[in-house]
Amino acid sequence: MTDKKTRLYTDLIQIPVWICVLAALSVGFFFMSGGTLSIWTALKAGVQSLFYPCAIYVVNYYYLIPNHFFAGRKRRFYLVNIVIILMILFVPVLFSSDIKSFEKTGIEGLVNGFSITRFLIGAVVIRILLYVCVIALAIGMKYMRRWYEEKKKIEEDRRRNVEAELHWLKNQLNPHFLFNTLNNISSLVRIDADKAQESIAQLSELLRYALYESNVAKVKVVDEVEFMRNYISLMSLRCSDKTKVNVRFDQFDESIQISPLLFISLVENAFKHGTSTHTDSFVNVDMGMDGSYVVFSSENSIISRTTADYSGSGVGLENMRRRLELLYPDRHSYQCFTEGDTYVAIVRINLQITDSNDGKQ
């Protein structure tokens, strides 16, 4: 919601409040008269009673509070309000028939005059309290509007920060993905030049998806599955007969969508650290639905590596972990652990609730 729409919303929401007050006053006048007043006359009496309170409210809400009270000129704010209230109260009183009647009676009408004066003082006190309450209401409403606008601004800033971080993570993921894939092709060139040429064609398809088709907030799960199938096929080209690759993907409904490239880092990690050309090794990849949850799991053998082999291996996984936190807060779980000589990673994401981060990543 833009600032202009926010201001309009907070202004319009006050109209029903004043309508309810007017209705209550009009009904009160009607019943106080014992039914002698018509509904229309009672309504006019309510409008007349609300004229000055509404005027004080509008002047304070739209001018005095933002330009004086919130601007640090509170002394001027109080002074101007005192002047306005005095003008509203005493200018009409000076010309009232009650005061003129009192002046004409002189000493002989002292008792009656005292009664009228006491009545007028009581009425003035009540009206002063009413106007003070109206000013306090205007200040309260202005504070509420200010709080609402600040809340919307904080939410908008947070949303923009999340989108910026997601965009940065996505830009970081693509070079990382390309770097690892090129390393595999480079290794394959020394083993089998024909397979290397075939893998370059596969790589172009993978890059087309990673750079263009996935440049949206959501993709179909079936498209993401196809991308991972192609990637696993490419990675399997460099594996020897000693590595067993097992893949199982459920049949997903075409309508199911998910944020793109969430699980590719786990597949990369499994092939990078779980395969060997010299000893028996394995990679198992599984993905399916469990109610409203999509469940992805990868298992790989733990192969002894040197420190150099592990350099930079955590970038993709940390990237995935952070994206899960931003895209599916409180709606995902990520576990990674070892069972004997097997490394296991499991991700569960609840897809039933509409995501809050539907902007471009």
C-alpha positions as CSV (number, residue, x, y, z in Angstrom):
1,M,0.0,0.0,0.0
2,T,1.4,3.4,-1.0
3,D,1.7,6.3,1.4
4,K,-1.2,8.1,-0.4
5,K,-3.5,5.1,-0.1
6,T,-2.5,4.7,3.6
7,R,-3.4,8.3,4.4
8,L,-6.7,8.0,2.5
9,Y,-7.5,4.8,4.4
10,T,-6.8,6.3,7.8
11,D,-8.9,9.4,6.9
12,L,-11.9,7.4,5.6
13,I,-12.0,5.1,8.6
14,Q,-12.9,8.1,10.8
15,I,-16.1,8.8,8.9
16,P,-18.1,5.9,10.4
17,V,-17.1,7.0,13.9
18,W,-18.6,10.5,13.4
19,I,-21.7,9.0,11.8
20,C,-22.2,6.8,14.8
21,V,-21.8,9.8,17.2
22,L,-24.3,11.8,15.1
23,A,-26.7,8.9,15.2
24,A,-26.4,8.5,19.0
25,L,-26.9,12.3,19.6
26,S,-29.9,12.4,17.3
27,V,-31.6,9.4,18.9
28,G,-30.8,11.0,22.3
29,F,-32.5,14.3,21.4
30,F,-35.5,12.4,20.0
31,F,-36.1,10.4,23.2
32,M,-35.3,13.4,25.5
33,S,-38.1,15.4,23.8
34,G,-40.6,12.6,24.6
35,G,-41.2,12.1,20.9
36,T,-42.3,15.8,20.3
37,L,-39.4,16.3,17.9
38,S,-39.5,14.7,14.5
39,I,-36.6,12.5,13.5
40,W,-35.5,15.2,11.0
41,T,-35.5,17.9,13.7
42,A,-33.6,15.6,16.0
43,L,-31.0,15.0,13.3
44,K,-30.6,18.7,12.7
45,A,-30.1,19.2,16.4
46,G,-27.4,16.5,16.3
47,V,-25.7,18.2,13.4
48,Q,-25.8,21.5,15.2
49,S,-24.3,20.0,18.4
50,L,-21.5,18.4,16.4
51,F,-20.6,21.4,14.3
52,Y,-18.1,23.0,16.7
53,P,-16.6,19.7,17.9
54,C,-16.1,18.6,14.3
55,A,-14.6,21.9,13.4
56,I,-12.1,21.7,16.3
57,Y,-11.3,18.1,15.4
58,V,-10.6,18.9,11.7
59,V,-8.5,21.9,12.5
60,N,-6.4,20.0,15.0
61,Y,-6.1,16.7,13.0
62,Y,-5.1,18.3,9.7
63,Y,-3.2,21.4,10.7
64,L,-2.4,22.1,14.4
65,I,-1.2,18.6,15.4
66,P,1.1,17.9,12.4
67,N,2.4,21.4,12.1
68,H,2.7,22.3,15.8
69,F,2.2,19.4,18.2
70,F,4.4,17.0,16.3
71,A,6.7,19.7,15.1
72,G,7.8,20.5,18.7
73,R,5.8,23.8,19.0
74,K,3.4,22.5,21.7
75,R,3.2,25.8,23.5
76,R,1.8,27.4,20.3
77,F,-0.5,24.4,19.8
78,Y,-2.1,24.8,23.2
79,L,-2.3,28.6,22.9
80,V,-4.1,28.4,19.5
81,N,-6.5,25.8,20.8
82,I,-7.3,28.0,23.9
83,V,-8.0,31.0,21.6
84,I,-10.3,28.9,19.4
85,I,-12.2,27.5,22.3
86,L,-12.7,30.9,23.9
87,M,-13.9,32.4,20.6
88,I,-16.4,29.5,20.2
89,L,-17.7,29.8,23.7
90,F,-17.9,33.5,24.5
91,V,-18.5,35.3,21.2
92,P,-22.0,33.9,20.9
93,V,-22.6,34.3,24.6
94,L,-22.0,38.1,24.4
95,F,-24.9,38.4,22.1
96,S,-27.2,35.9,23.8
97,S,-30.7,36.9,24.9
98,D,-30.1,35.6,28.4
99,I,-27.3,38.1,29.1
100,K,-29.2,41.0,27.7
101,S,-32.2,40.1,29.8
102,F,-30.0,40.0,32.9
103,E,-28.6,43.4,32.1
104,K,-32.1,44.9,31.8
105,T,-33.4,43.5,35.1
106,G,-30.6,45.1,37.2
107,I,-30.8,44.7,41.0
108,E,-34.4,43.6,41.0
109,G,-33.5,40.4,38.9
110,L,-30.3,39.6,40.8
111,V,-31.5,36.2,42.0
112,N,-32.7,35.2,38.5
113,G,-29.6,36.6,37.0
114,F,-27.4,34.6,39.3
115,S,-29.2,31.4,38.4
116,I,-28.8,32.1,34.7
117,T,-25.1,32.9,35.2
118,R,-24.6,29.7,37.2
119,F,-26.3,27.7,34.4
120,L,-24.1,29.4,31.8
121,I,-21.0,28.7,33.7
122,G,-21.9,25.0,34.0
123,A,-22.7,24.8,30.3
124,V,-19.4,26.5,29.5
125,V,-17.4,24.0,31.7
126,I,-19.1,21.0,30.1
127,R,-18.4,22.4,26.6
128,I,-14.8,23.1,27.5
129,L,-14.4,19.5,28.7
130,L,-16.1,18.3,25.5
131,Y,-13.7,20.3,23.3
132,V,-10.7,19.1,25.3
133,C,-11.8,15.5,24.8
134,V,-12.2,16.2,21.0
135,I,-8.6,17.6,20.9
136,A,-7.4,14.6,22.8
137,L,-9.2,12.3,20.4
138,A,-7.6,14.1,17.4
139,I,-4.2,13.6,19.0
140,G,-4.9,9.9,19.6
141,M,-6.1,9.3,16.1
142,K,-3.1,11.1,14.7
143,Y,-0.8,9.0,16.8
144,M,-2.6,5.9,15.5
145,R,-2.2,7.0,11.9
146,R,1.5,7.8,12.6
147,W,2.0,4.3,14.1
148,Y,0.1,2.7,11.2
149,E,2.2,4.5,8.6
150,E,5.5,3.7,10.4
151,K,4.4,0.1,10.7
152,K,3.7,-0.1,6.9
153,K,7.0,1.6,6.2
154,I,8.9,-0.9,8.3
155,E,7.1,-3.8,6.7
156,E,7.9,-2.3,3.2
157,D,11.5,-1.8,4.1
158,R,11.7,-5.4,5.5
159,R,10.1,-6.7,2.3
160,R,12.6,-4.8,0.1
161,N,15.5,-6.0,2.2
162,V,14.3,-9.6,1.9
163,E,13.9,-9.3,-1.9
164,A,17.4,-7.7,-2.2
165,E,18.9,-10.5,-0.2
166,L,17.1,-13.2,-2.2
167,H,18.3,-11.5,-5.4
168,W,21.8,-11.5,-4.1
169,L,21.6,-15.2,-3.0
170,K,20.2,-16.1,-6.4
171,N,23.1,-14.2,-8.2
172,Q,25.5,-16.0,-5.9
173,L,24.0,-19.4,-6.6
174,N,24.3,-19.2,-10.4
175,P,28.1,-18.7,-10.6
176,H,28.5,-21.3,-7.9
177,F,26.4,-23.8,-9.9
178,L,28.3,-22.9,-13.1
179,F,31.7,-23.3,-11.4
180,N,30.9,-26.8,-10.1
181,T,29.4,-28.0,-13.3
182,L,32.4,-26.7,-15.4
183,N,34.7,-28.5,-13.0
184,N,32.9,-31.7,-13.8
185,I,33.1,-31.2,-17.5
186,S,36.8,-30.3,-17.2
187,S,37.4,-33.6,-15.4
188,L,35.3,-35.5,-18.0
189,V,37.4,-34.1,-20.9
190,R,40.4,-36.0,-19.7
191,I,38.3,-39.2,-19.3
192,D,36.0,-39.2,-22.3
193,A,36.0,-36.4,-24.9
194,D,32.7,-37.6,-26.5
195,K,30.9,-37.6,-23.2
196,A,32.4,-34.2,-22.5
197,Q,30.9,-32.8,-25.7
198,E,27.5,-34.3,-24.9
199,S,27.7,-32.8,-21.4
200,I,28.3,-29.3,-22.8
201,A,25.0,-29.6,-24.7
202,Q,23.3,-30.6,-21.4
203,L,25.0,-27.8,-19.6
204,S,23.5,-25.3,-22.0
205,E,20.0,-26.5,-21.2
206,L,20.7,-26.4,-17.5
207,L,22.0,-22.9,-17.7
208,R,19.0,-21.8,-19.8
209,Y,16.7,-22.9,-17.0
210,A,18.9,-21.6,-14.2
211,L,19.4,-18.1,-15.7
212,Y,16.1,-17.5,-17.5
213,E,13.2,-19.9,-16.6
214,S,14.0,-19.8,-12.9
215,N,14.1,-16.0,-12.8
216,V,10.7,-15.9,-11.2
217,A,9.3,-16.3,-7.6
218,K,7.8,-19.7,-8.3
219,V,8.2,-22.5,-10.8
220,K,6.3,-25.7,-11.3
221,V,7.6,-28.5,-9.2
222,V,7.6,-30.7,-12.4
223,D,9.9,-28.3,-14.1
224,E,12.2,-28.2,-11.1
225,V,12.2,-32.1,-11.1
226,E,13.1,-32.1,-14.8
227,F,16.0,-29.7,-14.1
228,M,17.4,-31.9,-11.3
229,R,17.0,-35.0,-13.5
230,N,19.1,-33.4,-16.2
231,Y,21.7,-32.2,-13.7
232,I,22.0,-35.6,-12.0
233,S,22.3,-37.2,-15.5
234,L,25.2,-34.7,-16.3
235,M,26.9,-35.4,-13.0
236,S,26.6,-39.1,-13.4
237,L,28.7,-39.0,-16.6
238,R,31.9,-38.6,-14.7
239,C,31.1,-41.4,-12.2
240,S,32.7,-44.8,-12.6
241,D,31.1,-48.2,-12.3
242,K,31.9,-48.1,-8.6
243,T,29.3,-45.3,-8.0
244,K,25.7,-46.2,-7.8
245,V,23.2,-43.4,-8.5
246,N,19.6,-44.0,-7.4
247,V,16.9,-41.4,-8.2
248,R,13.3,-41.4,-7.3
249,F,10.9,-38.5,-8.0
250,D,7.1,-38.7,-7.3
251,Q,4.6,-37.7,-10.0
252,F,3.7,-34.2,-9.0
253,D,0.6,-32.3,-9.9
254,E,1.1,-29.6,-12.5
255,S,-0.4,-26.9,-10.2
256,I,2.1,-27.4,-7.4
257,Q,4.7,-24.6,-7.4
258,I,7.9,-24.0,-5.4
259,S,10.8,-21.5,-5.3
260,P,13.4,-22.5,-7.9
261,L,16.8,-24.0,-7.4
262,L,16.3,-24.8,-3.7
263,F,17.7,-28.4,-3.7
264,I,20.4,-28.3,-6.3
265,S,23.0,-27.5,-3.7
266,L,22.3,-30.7,-1.9
267,V,22.6,-32.7,-5.1
268,E,25.9,-30.9,-5.9
269,N,27.2,-31.7,-2.4
270,A,26.2,-35.3,-2.7
271,F,28.1,-35.8,-5.9
272,K,31.1,-33.7,-4.9
273,H,31.7,-35.4,-1.6
274,G,30.0,-38.8,-2.0
275,T,31.5,-40.3,-5.2
276,S,34.7,-42.0,-5.9
277,T,36.3,-43.6,-9.0
278,H,38.4,-46.0,-6.8
279,T,36.1,-47.3,-4.1
280,D,32.4,-48.2,-3.9
281,S,30.2,-45.2,-3.4
282,F,26.6,-44.2,-3.9
283,V,24.2,-41.2,-4.2
284,N,20.5,-41.5,-3.5
285,V,18.1,-38.7,-4.3
286,D,14.4,-38.8,-3.4
287,M,11.6,-36.3,-3.7
288,G,7.9,-36.6,-3.0
289,M,4.8,-35.2,-1.3
290,D,3.7,-35.9,2.3
291,G,0.4,-34.2,2.6
292,S,1.0,-30.5,2.1
293,Y,4.7,-31.0,2.5
294,V,7.2,-31.5,-0.3
295,V,10.0,-33.7,1.1
296,F,13.5,-33.8,-0.5
297,S,16.2,-36.1,0.7
298,S,19.7,-37.0,-0.4
299,E,22.1,-39.6,0.8
300,N,25.7,-40.2,-0.1
301,S,28.6,-42.3,1.0
302,I,31.2,-40.5,3.0
303,I,34.5,-40.6,1.1
304,S,37.7,-39.6,2.8
305,R,38.9,-36.3,1.2
306,T,41.8,-33.9,1.7
307,T,41.2,-30.4,3.0
308,A,41.7,-29.0,-0.5
309,D,38.9,-31.1,-1.9
310,Y,36.5,-29.5,0.5
311,S,37.4,-25.8,-0.2
312,G,34.3,-23.7,-0.8
313,S,32.0,-26.7,-0.3
314,G,29.8,-24.9,2.2
315,V,28.8,-21.9,0.0
316,G,25.9,-23.6,-1.7
317,L,24.5,-25.2,1.4
318,E,24.6,-21.9,3.4
319,N,22.9,-20.2,0.5
320,M,20.1,-22.8,0.5
321,R,19.7,-22.6,4.3
322,R,19.3,-18.8,4.1
323,R,16.9,-18.9,1.2
324,L,14.7,-21.4,3.1
325,E,14.7,-19.1,6.1
326,L,13.6,-16.1,3.9
327,L,11.2,-17.9,1.6
328,Y,9.5,-20.4,4.0
329,P,9.9,-19.0,7.5
330,D,8.4,-21.3,10.1
331,R,7.3,-23.6,7.3
332,H,10.3,-25.7,6.7
333,S,12.8,-28.0,8.4
334,Y,16.3,-28.8,7.3
335,Q,18.3,-31.7,8.8
336,C,21.7,-33.0,7.9
337,F,23.4,-35.9,9.8
338,T,25.6,-39.0,9.4
339,E,24.5,-42.6,9.9
340,G,27.6,-44.7,9.9
341,D,29.4,-44.0,6.7
342,T,26.4,-42.3,5.1
343,Y,25.6,-38.5,5.0
344,V,21.9,-37.7,5.0
345,A,20.2,-34.4,4.2
346,I,16.4,-33.9,4.5
347,V,14.3,-30.8,3.6
348,R,10.6,-30.5,4.3
349,I,8.6,-27.5,3.1
350,N,4.9,-26.8,3.7
351,L,3.5,-25.6,0.4
352,Q,-0.2,-25.3,1.5
353,I,0.1,-21.7,2.8
354,T,0.5,-18.8,0.3
355,D,4.0,-17.4,0.4
356,S,4.5,-13.8,1.5
357,N,7.6,-13.4,-0.7
358,D,5.9,-13.5,-4.1
359,G,8.1,-10.8,-5.5
360,K,10.7,-11.3,-8.1
361,Q,13.8,-13.0,-6.7
